[in-house]
Structures are given as structure tokens and as C-alpha cells.
Amino acid sequence: MADTKKITDKAERKKLKRAARKKAAPKAERTYARGSHKRKVKKMARGQSKR
């Protein structure tokens, strides 16, 4: 994406970013389900509080 850090005007920055997004090559399709690579979190102990 275009480097827009130096542009302070929000509307102008948005315009540039959108144009860059349109020009960019499309992303490849996912080869795995969304979120399936996330670290799984164990369930906390239920019931009586730990402290």
C-alpha cells in the first residue's frame, strides 16, 4: 500500500489509500479456514474463584 504517513489531511489520505488498494494485485484465496491457525486457549476453571 502507498506510504501515507506524511499526509495529515484525513480525506486526502483515505483517497490515496483507496486508489492504492484498487491498483494492488488481488490476494490469493486462502488455503485454510480463517482462524484455524490461531493458538487455541484452554478454558479457565469454572465455579469457585481461584483467589
Rosetta blueprint (number, residue, H / E / L):
1 M L
2 A L
3 D L
4 T L
5 K L
6 K L
7 I L
8 T L
9 D L
10 K H
11 A H
12 E H
13 R H
14 K H
15 K H
16 L H
17 K H
18 R H
19 A H
20 A H
21 R H
22 K H
23 K H
24 A L
25 A L
26 P L
27 K L
28 A L
29 E L
30 R L
31 T L
32 Y L
33 A L
34 R L
35 G L
36 S L
37 H L
38 K L
39 R L
40 K L
41 V L
42 K L
43 K L
44 M L
45 A L
46 R L
47 G L
48 Q L
49 S L
50 K L
51 R L
